Amino acid sequence: MATLRQLEYLVTVVDLGSFTRAAELLHVTQPALSHQIRALERSTGSPLLERLPRAVRLTPTGRAMLPHARAALADAERARCAARQTAGLESGELQIATLYSISLGILPIALKAWRRTCPDVAIRLFEHRHTDELAKAMSAGQADLAVGPAPPSWPGRTQVLGKEELVVVVAADDPVARRKSVKLKDLADRAWVHYTPGHGLADVLNQACAKAGFEPRAAVHIEQTAAAPALAAAGLGPALVPANILPPGFDGHVLRTEPPTRRTLTAYTRGAPDPLAAAFIEVLTSVWP
């Protein structure tokens, strides 16, 4: 039977791509690490890792086992925190997985309200680029709850929070800056501040423009969500961004889209939320604009 230590060793070797670096991080000798991995492979009846000259590669069996190993380690950590909290040895911890844009937008408002009511509960935040990546991490046991668009056919609990509006940002001296709203098709000939492929907002922009009858050209591709409104305000091109990420005193011009561009955000868990997760979902709902 696999032990938590063996699963931790497997995950560490995979994450670091090296037995040597994994042994250093885990403070064990490399032979001891290799022995535990071999014992884990014997218990599964198949090799988990392919040892290459300069790297380590998962076998098909290893790829199948890895998400379950991560989930088991995450569950064990939550059990440890819960036990120590009950014993009065440390405060609890709430683990939240979300998207980069949400950690800039609605989440800081919720966390501010949460801090007033639960000041002794630590927060651990995991940020992801795409809805699919977020759902995959949540399925693997990364966090207590996720905040983002609801993944299709999610087997756990889902709580709808509300609709997040996305707006177009342009420079203050842009020809369309005289308006309060704009149809995306009116910007079909523009080069956009776009997001890198694999970024969730890249899909949102592409889908919104497709509904308007065109494919957006990119003036620049960006990785960081926070850079989009700044670059649009600097005149590189229009950007489509969640309205709630715009900072106070923002010097660009903001246009609502006609019709409005919105996405539904949710909080979701693998099963029934534990008391901490349920309390945070209540806070999220209370601060939703």
FIPA-794991 format. One record per atom (N, C-alpha, C, O): x, y, z. Coordinates in steps of 0.1 Angstrom, whole numbers, padded with zeros to 4 digits, always signed. Example, Ala and Ser with C-alpha at 12.3 -4.5 7.8 and 13.67 -1.06 7.14 Angstrom:
! residues 2
+0132-0057+0078
+0123-0045+0078
+0132-0033+0078
+0142-0033+0085
+0128-0022+0071
+0137-0011+0071
+0129+0000+0079
+0134+0011+0080
***
This chain:
! residues 289
+0008-0012+0000
+0000+0000+0000
+0009+0013+0000
+0019+0013+0007
+0005+0022-0008
+0013+0034-0009
+0012+0042+0004
+0001+0043+0010
+0023+0048+0008
+0023+0057+0020
+0023+0072+0016
+0027+0075+0004
+0019+0080+0025
+0019+0095+0022
+0033+0099+0019
+0035+0108+0010
+0043+0094+0026
+0057+0098+0023
+0061+0094+0009
+0067+0102+0002
+0057+0082+0004
+0060+0078-0009
+0053+0087-0019
+0059+0091-0030
+0041+0091-0017
+0034+0100-0026
+0040+0113-0026
+0041+0119-0037
+0045+0118-0015
+0052+0131-0014
+0064+0130-0022
+0068+0140-0029
+0072+0119-0021
+0084+0118-0029
+0082+0118-0044
+0089+0124-0051
+0071+0111-0048
+0068+0110-0062
+0064+0124-0067
+0070+0128-0078
+0056+0131-0060
+0051+0145-0065
+0063+0154-0065
+0064+0162-0075
+0072+0153-0056
+0084+0162-0055
+0093+0159-0067
+0098+0169-0073
+0096+0147-0070
+0104+0143-0081
+0099+0148-0094
+0106+0154-0102
+0085+0147-0096
+0079+0151-0108
+0080+0167-0109
+0083+0172-0120
+0077+0174-0098
+0076+0188-0099
+0090+0194-0101
+0091+0204-0108
+0100+0188-0096
+0114+0193-0098
+0121+0187-0110
+0131+0192-0115
+0116+0176-0115
+0122+0170-0127
+0135+0163-0124
+0143+0161-0134
+0138+0160-0112
+0152+0155-0109
+0151+0148-0095
+0146+0153-0085
+0158+0136-0094
+0159+0129-0082
+0169+0137-0073
+0167+0138-0060
+0179+0143-0078
+0189+0150-0070
+0183+0162-0064
+0185+0164-0051
+0176+0170-0071
+0170+0182-0065
+0159+0179-0055
+0157+0185-0045
+0151+0168-0058
+0141+0164-0049
+0147+0159-0036
+0141+0162-0025
+0158+0151-0037
+0164+0147-0024
+0169+0158-0016
+0168+0158-0004
+0174+0169-0022
+0179+0180-0015
+0168+0187-0008
+0169+0191+0003
+0156+0189-0015
+0145+0196-0010
+0139+0188+0002
+0134+0194+0012
+0138+0175+0000
+0132+0167+0011
+0141+0163+0022
+0137+0157+0032
+0154+0167+0021
+0164+0164+0031
+0166+0149+0033
+0167+0145+0045
+0167+0142+0022
+0170+0127+0023
+0181+0125+0013
+0184+0133+0004
+0187+0113+0014
+0197+0109+0005
+0190+0105-0008
+0179+0100-0008
+0198+0106-0019
+0192+0101-0032
+0189+0086-0032
+0179+0082-0037
+0198+0078-0026
+0194+0064-0026
+0182+0061-0018
+0174+0052-0022
+0180+0068-0007
+0167+0066+0001
+0155+0070-0007
+0145+0063-0006
+0156+0081-0014
+0145+0086-0022
+0142+0075-0033
+0131+0072-0036
+0152+0071-0040
+0150+0061-0051
+0144+0048-0045
+0136+0042-0052
+0148+0044-0033
+0143+0032-0027
+0128+0033-0025
+0120+0024-0027
+0124+0045-0020
+0109+0047-0017
+0101+0047-0030
+0090+0042-0031
+0107+0053-0041
+0100+0053-0054
+0099+0039-0059
+0088+0036-0065
+0109+0031-0058
+0109+0017-0063
+0098+0009-0055
+0091+0001-0060
+0098+0012-0041
+0088+0005-0033
+0073+0009-0037
+0064+0001-0038
+0071+0022-0041
+0058+0026-0046
+0055+0020-0059
+0044+0016-0062
+0065+0018-0068
+0063+0012-0081
+0060-0003-0079
+0051-0009-0086
+0066-0010-0069
+0063-0024-0067
+0048-0025-0062
+0041-0035-0065
+0044-0015-0053
+0030-0016-0048
+0020-0014-0059
+0009-0019-0058
+0023-0007-0069
+0014-0004-0080
+0015-0014-0092
+0006-0016-0100
+0026-0022-0091
+0029-0032-0101
+0033-0027-0115
+0033-0035-0125
+0038-0015-0115
+0042-0009-0128
+0051+0003-0126
+0050+0010-0116
+0061+0005-0135
+0069+0017-0133
+0061+0030-0134
+0052+0031-0142
+0065+0040-0126
+0058+0053-0125
+0066+0063-0132
+0061+0073-0137
+0080+0062-0132
+0089+0072-0138
+0098+0066-0147
+0103+0054-0145
+0101+0073-0158
+0111+0069-0168
+0123+0078-0165
+0122+0090-0167
+0134+0072-0162
+0146+0079-0158
+0155+0082-0171
+0161+0072-0176
+0155+0094-0175
+0162+0098-0187
+0176+0104-0183
+0177+0107-0171
+0185+0105-0192
+0198+0111-0188
+0198+0124-0181
+0205+0127-0172
+0189+0133-0186
+0189+0147-0180
+0175+0150-0175
+0173+0162-0172
+0166+0141-0173
+0153+0144-0169
+0146+0132-0164
+0151+0121-0165
+0134+0134-0158
+0125+0123-0154
+0112+0125-0160
+0106+0136-0160
+0106+0114-0166
+0094+0115-0173
+0084+0105-0167
+0087+0094-0164
+0071+0109-0165
+0061+0100-0160
+0057+0090-0171
+0056+0093-0183
+0055+0078-0167
+0050+0067-0175
+0034+0069-0176
+0029+0077-0168
+0028+0062-0184
+0013+0063-0184
+0007+0060-0170
-0003+0066-0166
+0013+0050-0164
+0008+0047-0150
+0010+0058-0141
+0002+0061-0132
+0022+0064-0142
+0026+0076-0133
+0016+0087-0136
+0012+0094-0126
+0013+0090-0149
+0004+0101-0152
-0010+0099-0146
-0017+0108-0141
-0014+0086-0146
-0027+0083-0140
-0027+0084-0125
-0037+0088-0119
-0016+0081-0118
-0015+0082-0104
-0013+0096-0098
-0017+0099-0087
-0006+0104-0106
-0002+0117-0100
-0013+0126-0095
-0011+0131-0083
-0024+0128-0102
-0035+0136-0096
-0040+0131-0083
-0044+0138-0074
-0041+0117-0082
-0045+0111-0069
-0035+0113-0058
-0039+0115-0046
-0023+0113-0062
-0012+0115-0051
-0013+0130-0046
-0012+0132-0034
-0015+0139-0055
-0016+0153-0051
-0029+0155-0042
-0028+0162-0032
-0040+0149-0046
-0052+0150-0038
-0050+0144-0024
-0055+0150-0014
-0044+0132-0023
-0042+0126-0010
-0033+0135-0001
-0036+0136+0011
-0023+0141-0007
-0014+0149+0001
-0022+0162+0006
-0020+0166+0017
-0030+0167-0003
-0038+0179+0001
-0048+0176+0012
-0049+0184+0021
-0054+0164+0011
-0064+0160+0021
-0057+0158+0034
-0062+0162+0045
-0045+0152+0034
-0038+0150+0046
-0034+0163+0053
-0034+0164+0065
-0030+0173+0045
-0026+0186+0051
-0038+0192+0057
-0037+0198+0068
-0049+0192+0050
-0061+0198+0056
-0065+0190+0069
-0070+0197+0079
-0064+0177+0070
-0067+0170+0082
-0057+0174+0093
-0062+0175+0105
-0045+0176+0090
-0035+0180+0100
-0039+0194+0105
-0038+0196+0118
-0042+0203+0097
-0046+0217+0101
-0058+0216+0110
-0059+0223+0120
-0068+0208+0106
-0081+0207+0114
-0078+0202+0127
-0083+0207+0137
-0070+0191+0128
-0067+0185+0141
-0059+0195+0150
-0062+0196+0162
-0049+0202+0145
-0042+0211+0153
-0050+0223+0157
-0048+0229+0168
-0059+0227+0148
-0068+0238+0152
-0077+0234+0164
-0079+0242+0173
-0083+0222+0163
-0091+0217+0174
-0083+0216+0187
-0089+0219+0198
-0071+0212+0186
-0062+0211+0198
-0058+0225+0203
-0051+0226+0213
-0061+0236+0195
-0057+0249+0200
-0043+0252+0197
-0037+0261+0203
-0036+0245+0188
-0022+0247+0186
-0019+0257+0175
-0008+0263+0175
-0028+0259+0166
-0026+0269+0155
-0040+0273+0149
-0050+0266+0151
-0040+0284+0142
-0052+0289+0136
-0055+0280+0124
-0046+0274+0119
-0067+0281+0119
-0071+0273+0107
-0066+0280+0095
-0061+0291+0095
-0067+0273+0084
-0063+0278+0071
-0074+0275+0061
-0079+0264+0060
-0077+0285+0053
-0087+0284+0042
-0079+0284+0029
-0072+0294+0026
-0081+0274+0021
-0074+0274+0008
-0083+0277-0003
-0094+0270-0005
-0080+0287-0012
-0089+0291-0022
-0081+0291-0036
-0070+0296-0037
-0087+0285-0046
-0082+0285-0059
-0090+0294-0068
-0103+0294-0067
-0084+0302-0077
-0091+0311-0085
-0084+0315-0097
-0073+0309-0100
-0089+0324-0105
-0082+0329-0117
-0075+0342-0114
-0079+0349-0104
-0065+0345-0122
-0057+0357-0119
-0066+0370-0119
-0065+0378-0111
-0075+0370-0129
-0084+0382-0130
-0093+0384-0118
-0096+0395-0113
-0097+0373-0112
-0106+0373-0100
-0098+0377-0088
-0103+0383-0079
-0086+0373-0087
-0077+0377-0076
-0074+0392-0076
-0070+0397-0066
-0076+0398-0088
-0074+0413-0089
-0088+0420-0086
-0088+0431-0082
-0099+0413-0089
-0112+0420-0089
-0120+0418-0076
-0118+0425-0067
-0129+0408-0076
-0138+0407-0065
-0131+0401-0053
-0136+0404-0042
-0121+0393-0054
-0116+0386-0043
-0110+0395-0032
-0112+0392-0020
-0102+0405-0036
-0097+0414-0025
-0108+0420-0016
-0106+0422-0004
-0119+0424-0023
-0131+0429-0015
-0136+0419-0005
-0139+0422+0006
-0137+0406-0010
-0142+0396-0001
-0132+0393+0010
-0136+0391+0022
-0119+0393+0007
-0109+0390+0017
-0109+0401+0028
-0106+0398+0039
-0111+0413+0024
-0111+0424+0033
-0123+0422+0043
-0121+0424+0055
-0134+0418+0038
-0146+0416+0047
-0143+0403+0056
-0147+0403+0067
-0137+0393+0050
-0134+0381+0057
-0124+0384+0069
-0126+0378+0080
-0115+0392+0066
-0105+0395+0077
-0111+0402+0089
-0107+0400+0100
-0122+0409+0087
-0129+0416+0098
-0136+0405+0107
-0137+0407+0119
-0141+0395+0100
-0149+0385+0108
-0141+0373+0113
-0144+0367+0123
-0130+0369+0105
-0122+0358+0109
-0107+0361+0108
-0100+0356+0100
-0103+0370+0117
-0089+0375+0116
-0078+0364+0119
-0067+0366+0115
-0082+0353+0125
-0072+0343+0129
-0071+0332+0119
-0063+0322+0121
-0079+0332+0108
-0079+0322+0098
-0070+0326+0087
-0072+0336+0080
-0059+0318+0085
-0050+0321+0074
-0056+0318+0060
-0065+0309+0059
-0052+0325+0050
-0056+0323+0036
-0045+0318+0028
-0034+0324+0028
-0047+0308+0021
-0037+0303+0011
-0044+0304-0003
-0054+0298-0005
-0038+0312-0012
-0044+0314-0025
-0036+0308-0036
-0024+0309-0037
-0043+0301-0045
-0037+0295-0057
-0044+0301-0069
-0056+0302-0070
-0035+0307-0078
-0040+0314-0090
-0038+0306-0102
-0027+0300-0104
-0047+0307-0112
-0046+0300-0124
-0050+0308-0136
-0056+0319-0134
-0045+0304-0148
-0047+0312-0160
-0061+0310-0167
-0066+0319-0173
-0066+0298-0165
-0077+0294-0173
-0087+0286-0165
-0083+0279-0155
-0100+0287-0169
-0110+0280-0161
-0108+0264-0161
-0110+0258-0151
-0103+0259-0172
-0101+0244-0173
-0090+0240-0163
-0090+0230-0156
-0079+0249-0163
-0068+0246-0154
-0073+0247-0139
-0068+0239-0131
-0081+0257-0136
-0086+0258-0123
-0094+0246-0119
-0093+0241-0108
-0103+0242-0127
-0112+0230-0124
-0103+0217-0122
-0106+0209-0113
-0093+0216-0130
-0085+0204-0129
-0077+0204-0116
-0076+0194-0109
-0072+0216-0112
-0065+0217-0099
-0075+0214-0088
-0071+0208-0078
-0087+0219-0089
-0097+0217-0078
-0100+0202-0077
-0102+0197-0066
-0102+0196-0088
-0105+0181-0088
-0094+0173-0082
-0096+0163-0075
-0082+0178-0083
-0070+0171-0078
-0068+0174-0063
-0059+0169-0057
-0077+0182-0057
-0076+0185-0043
-0068+0196-0038
-0063+0197-0027
-0065+0206-0048
-0056+0216-0044
-0061+0226-0033
-0053+0230-0025
-0074+0228-0033
-0080+0239-0024
-0093+0234-0018
-0099+0224-0022
-0098+0242-0008
-0111+0239-0002
-0122+0244-0011
-0133+0237-0011
-0120+0255-0018
-0131+0259-0027
-0124+0267-0039
-0113+0272-0038
-0131+0268-0050
-0127+0275-0061
-0136+0286-0064
-0148+0285-0062
-0131+0297-0069
-0139+0309-0073
-0136+0312-0088
-0125+0315-0091
-0147+0310-0096
-0145+0312-0111
-0157+0308-0118
-0167+0304-0112
-0157+0308-0131
-0168+0303-0139
-0170+0288-0136
-0161+0281-0134
-0183+0284-0136
-0186+0270-0132
-0181+0261-0144
-0184+0263-0155
-0173+0251-0140
-0169+0241-0151
-0180+0233-0155
-0189+0230-0147
-0181+0228-0168
-0192+0220-0172
-0192+0207-0164
-0182+0201-0161
-0205+0203-0161
-0207+0190-0154
-0199+0188-0141
-0194+0177-0139
-0198+0199-0134
-0190+0198-0121
-0198+0188-0112
-0210+0191-0109
-0191+0178-0106
-0198+0168-0098
-0201+0173-0083
-0209+0167-0076
-0194+0184-0079
-0196+0188-0065
-0206+0199-0064
-0216+0200-0072
-0205+0207-0053
-0214+0218-0050
-0210+0231-0058
-0198+0234-0059
-0220+0238-0063
-0217+0250-0070
-0227+0261-0065
-0239+0259-0064
-0221+0273-0061
-0230+0284-0057
-0228+0296-0066
-0216+0301-0068
-0238+0300-0073
-0237+0311-0082
-0236+0324-0074
-0243+0326-0065
-0225+0332-0078
-0223+0345-0071
-0230+0356-0078
-0235+0365-0072
-0229+0356-0091
-0234+0367-0099
-0227+0368-0112
-0219+0360-0116
-0231+0379-0120
-0225+0381-0133
-0215+0392-0132
-0217+0403-0127
-0203+0389-0138
-0192+0399-0138
-0192+0405-0152
-0192+0398-0162
-0192+0418-0152
-0192+0426-0165
-0178+0428-0170
-0169+0432-0162
-0176+0427-0183
-0164+0430-0189
-0166+0443-0198
-0176+0444-0204
-0156+0452-0197
-0157+0464-0204
-0145+0466-0214
-0135+0459-0212
-0147+0475-0223
-0136+0479-0232
-0128+0491-0226
-0134+0501-0223
-0115+0490-0226
-0107+0501-0222
-0099+0506-0234
-0093+0499-0241
-0099+0520-0235
-0091+0526-0246
-0084+0538-0240
-0086+0542-0228
-0075+0544-0247
-0068+0556-0243
-0077+0568-0242
-0088+0568-0249
-0074+0577-0233
-0083+0589-0231
-0085+0597-0243
-0095+0604-0245
-0075+0597-0253
-0076+0605-0265
-0080+0596-0277
-0079+0601-0288
-0085+0584-0274
-0090+0576-0285
-0102+0582-0292
-0110+0588-0285
-0104+0580-0305
-0116+0586-0311
-0129+0581-0305
-0139+0588-0306
-0130+0569-0300
-0142+0564-0294
-0144+0568-0279
-0154+0565-0273
-0134+0576-0274
-0134+0579-0260
-0145+0590-0257
-0148+0592-0245
-0151+0595-0267
-0162+0604-0265
-0175+0597-0261
-0185+0603-0256
-0175+0584-0263
-0187+0576-0261
-0187+0570-0247
-0177+0570-0240
-0199+0565-0242
-0200+0558-0230
-0201+0543-0232
-0199+0535-0223
-0204+0539-0245
-0206+0525-0248
-0201+0523-0262
-0200+0532-0270
-0199+0510-0266
-0194+0507-0279
-0199+0493-0283
-0200+0484-0275
-0202+0491-0296
-0204+0478-0302
-0190+0472-0306
-0182+0479-0312
-0188+0460-0302
-0175+0454-0305
-0172+0454-0320
-0161+0456-0325
-0183+0453-0329
-0180+0453-0343
-0175+0466-0348
-0169+0467-0359
-0177+0477-0340
-0171+0490-0344
-0156+0491-0342
-0150+0500-0347
-0151+0480-0335
-0137+0480-0332
-0130+0468-0340
-0119+0464-0337
-0137+0463-0350
-0132+0452-0358
-0119+0454-0365
-0112+0445-0367
-0117+0467-0369
-0105+0470-0377
-0093+0474-0367
-0082+0477-0372
-0095+0473-0355
-0084+0477-0345
-0075+0465-0342
-0079+0453-0343
-0063+0468-0338
-0054+0458-0332
-0056+0459-0317
-0055+0470-0311
-0058+0448-0310
-0062+0447-0296
-0050+0444-0287
-0040+0438-0291
-0052+0449-0275
-0043+0443-0264
-0049+0430-0261
-0060+0429-0254
-0043+0419-0265
-0048+0406-0264
-0041+0398-0253
-0030+0402-0248
-0046+0386-0250
-0040+0378-0240
-0033+0366-0246
-0037+0362-0257
-0023+0361-0240
-0016+0349-0246
-0025+0337-0247
-0034+0336-0239
-0022+0329-0257
-0030+0317-0258
-0029+0308-0245
-0019+0307-0239
-0041+0303-0241
-0041+0296-0229
-0046+0304-0217
-0049+0299-0206
-0046+0317-0219
-0051+0326-0209
-0067+0326-0210
-0072+0327-0221
-0074+0325-0199
-0088+0324-0199
-0095+0336-0206
-0105+0334-0213
-0089+0348-0204
-0095+0360-0210
-0093+0361-0225
-0100+0368-0232
-0083+0353-0230
-0081+0353-0245
-0093+0346-0251
-0098+0350-0261
-0098+0335-0244
-0110+0329-0249
-0122+0338-0248
-0131+0338-0258
-0124+0345-0237
-0135+0354-0236
-0135+0365-0247
-0146+0367-0253
-0124+0371-0250
-0123+0381-0260
-0126+0375-0274
-0134+0381-0282
-0120+0363-0277
-0122+0357-0290
-0137+0354-0292
-0142+0356-0303
-0143+0348-0281
-0157+0345-0283
-0166+0357-0284
-0176+0357-0292
-0163+0368-0277
-0171+0380-0278
-0170+0386-0292
-0180+0390-0297
-0158+0386-0297
-0156+0392-0310
-0162+0383-0321
-0167+0388-0331
-0161+0370-0319
-0168+0361-0329
-0183+0363-0330
-0188+0363-0340
-0189+0366-0318
-0203+0369-0318
-0206+0382-0326
-0217+0384-0332
-0196+0391-0326
-0198+0404-0333
-0194+0403-0347
-0195+0412-0355
-0189+0391-0352
-0186+0389-0366
-0172+0391-0370
-0170+0393-0382
-0162+0390-0361
-0148+0392-0365
-0139+0385-0356
-0143+0381-0345
-0127+0384-0360
-0116+0378-0352
-0106+0389-0348
-0101+0396-0357
-0104+0391-0335
-0095+0403-0331
-0081+0401-0335
-0075+0390-0333
-0075+0411-0341
-0060+0411-0344
-0053+0416-0331
-0059+0424-0323
-0041+0411-0329
-0034+0415-0316
-0023+0425-0319
-0015+0423-0328
-0024+0436-0312
-0012+0445-0312
-0001+0440-0303
+0011+0442-0305
-0005+0433-0292
+0004+0427-0283
-0003+0416-0275
-0015+0417-0273
+0004+0406-0272
-0001+0395-0263
+0005+0397-0249
+0017+0399-0248
-0004+0396-0239
+0001+0398-0225
-0002+0385-0217
-0012+0378-0220
+0006+0383-0207
+0003+0372-0197
-0004+0377-0185
-0012+0370-0179
+0000+0389-0180
-0006+0394-0167
-0018+0402-0170
-0018+0412-0178
-0029+0398-0163
-0042+0405-0165
-0041+0420-0162
-0047+0428-0169
-0034+0423-0152
-0033+0437-0147
-0027+0446-0158
-0029+0458-0157
-0019+0441-0167
-0012+0449-0177
-0022+0453-0188
-0019+0463-0195
-0033+0446-0190
-0042+0449-0201
-0048+0464-0200
-0046+0471-0210
-0054+0468-0189
-0059+0482-0189
-0048+0492-0190
-0050+0503-0196
-0036+0490-0184
-0025+0499-0185
-0020+0501-0199
-0018+0512-0204
-0019+0490-0207
-0014+0491-0221
-0025+0497-0230
-0022+0505-0239
-0038+0494-0227
-0048+0500-0235
-0049+0515-0232
-0050+0523-0242
-0047+0519-0220
-0047+0534-0216
-0035+0541-0223
-0036+0553-0225
-0024+0533-0225
-0012+0539-0232
-0014+0540-0247
-0005+0545-0253
-0025+0535-0252
-0027+0537-0266
-0024+0525-0275
-0024+0527-0287
-0020+0513-0269
-0016+0502-0278
-0028+0496-0285
-0026+0489-0295
-0040+0498-0280
-0052+0493-0286
-0063+0490-0276
-0060+0491-0264
-0075+0487-0280
-0085+0484-0270
-0082+0471-0263
-0076+0462-0268
-0087+0470-0250
-0086+0458-0242
-0100+0455-0236
-0107+0464-0232
-0103+0442-0236
-0115+0438-0229
-0111+0432-0215
-0103+0423-0214
-0116+0439-0205
-0112+0435-0191
-0124+0434-0182
-0134+0441-0184
-0123+0427-0171
-0133+0427-0161
-0134+0441-0155
-0123+0447-0151
-0146+0447-0153
-0147+0461-0148
-0141+0462-0134
-0137+0473-0130
-0142+0451-0126
-0138+0452-0112
-0123+0452-0110
-0119+0453-0099
-0115+0450-0121
-0100+0451-0118
-0095+0465-0120
-0083+0467-0118
-0103+0474-0125
-0097+0487-0128
-0094+0495-0115
-0103+0496-0107
-0082+0500-0114
-0078+0506-0101
-0084+0520-0100
-0088+0526-0110
-0085+0526-0088
-0090+0539-0086
-0081+0549-0093
-0068+0547-0093
-0086+0559-0099
-0078+0569-0106
-0073+0564-0119
-0063+0571-0125
-0078+0554-0124
-0074+0549-0137
-0075+0559-0148
-0086+0565-0149
-0065+0561-0156
-0065+0573-0166
-0069+0569-0180
-0068+0578-0189
-0073+0557-0182
-0079+0553-0195
-0094+0556-0196
-0099+0561-0186
-0100+0553-0207
-0114+0556-0208
-0121+0542-0209
-0117+0533-0216
-0132+0541-0202
-0139+0528-0201
-0152+0529-0208
-0160+0539-0207
-0155+0519-0216
-0167+0518-0225
-0175+0505-0221
-0169+0494-0222
-0187+0506-0218
-0195+0494-0217
-0198+0489-0232
-0199+0497-0241
-0200+0476-0233
-0202+0470-0246
-0217+0469-0249
-0225+0467-0239
-0221+0470-0261
-0235+0468-0266
-0236+0456-0275
-0230+0456-0286
-0242+0445-0271
-0249+0443-0258
-0238+0440-0247
-0226+0439-0250
-0242+0440-0234
-0232+0438-0224
-0224+0425-0225
-0230+0415-0229
-0212+0425-0221
-0204+0413-0221
-0202+0408-0207
-0196+0416-0199
-0208+0397-0204
-0208+0392-0190
-0204+0378-0189
-0206+0370-0199
-0199+0374-0177
-0197+0359-0174
-0202+0357-0160
-0200+0365-0151
-0208+0345-0158
-0213+0341-0145
-0202+0335-0137
-0195+0326-0141
-0200+0340-0125
-0190+0335-0116
-0196+0327-0105
-0207+0330-0100
-0189+0317-0100
-0194+0308-0090
-0184+0305-0079
-0172+0308-0081
-0188+0300-0068
-0179+0293-0059
-0182+0278-0059
-0194+0275-0057
-0172+0270-0060
-0176+0255-0060
-0166+0247-0052
-0154+0251-0051
-0171+0236-0047
-0163+0227-0039
-0165+0213-0044
-0174+0210-0052
-0157+0203-0039
-0158+0190-0044
-0170+0182-0038
-0176+0174-0045
-0173+0185-0026
-0185+0180-0019
-0192+0191-0011
-0191+0202-0015
-0198+0187+0000
-0204+0198+0008
-0193+0206+0014
-0183+0200+0020
-0194+0219+0013
-0183+0228+0019
-0182+0226+0034
-0192+0225+0041
-0169+0226+0039
-0167+0226+0053
-0171+0239+0059
-0174+0249+0051
-0172+0241+0072
-0177+0253+0078
-0169+0266+0074
-0175+0276+0071
-0156+0265+0072
-0148+0276+0068
-0151+0280+0054
-0154+0292+0051
-0152+0270+0045
-0155+0273+0031
-0169+0279+0030
-0171+0288+0022
-0179+0273+0037
-0192+0278+0037
-0193+0292+0041
-0201+0300+0036
-0186+0296+0052
-0186+0309+0057
-0180+0319+0047
-0185+0330+0045
-0170+0315+0040
-0164+0324+0030
-0173+0326+0018
-0174+0337+0012
-0180+0315+0014
-0190+0317+0003
-0201+0327+0007
-0205+0335-0001
-0205+0327+0019
-0214+0337+0024
-0209+0351+0023
-0216+0360+0019
-0196+0352+0026
-0190+0366+0025
-0189+0370+0011
-0192+0381+0007
-0185+0361+0002
-0185+0364-0013
-0199+0369-0018
-0199+0378-0025
-0209+0362-0014
-0222+0365-0018
-0226+0379-0012
-0233+0387-0019
-0222+0382+0000
-0226+0395+0006
-0219+0407+0000
-0225+0418+0000
-0207+0405-0006
-0200+0416-0011
-0202+0418-0026
-0196+0427-0032
-0209+0408-0032
-0210+0408-0047
-0217+0421-0051
-0228+0425-0046
-0211+0429-0060
-0217+0442-0064
-0231+0441-0071
-0237+0451-0074
***
